[in-house]
Amino acid sequence: MRAKLLFVAGIGVGYILGARAGRGSYETIKSRAQGVWNDPKVQEGVHSAGEFVKDKAPVVGGKLKGAASSATSAAQDKIGSSKDDEPDASQHGAS
């Protein structure tokens, strides 16, 4: 929740600063950002990061599947044990 709030606040601050700076400053920032993005070294880093993610995705997926399975089992055990603790309705009702 905090991250979302900070993100929205950042967008607001960026909008206000951008509006005050004017279109010329925006175009300057945009052209510099495009220049950085199109730099061969940056694109090499982007490609390396993409390859790393592709290589690690199956490992991460397997770990997530295992964690989800463990969490499901733990929740089912907890639900099952709490039902065992509840008194039987037939023991407390009128005869």
Helices and strands as residue ranges (DSSP letters): H 2-21, H 23-37, H 40-85, H 89-92
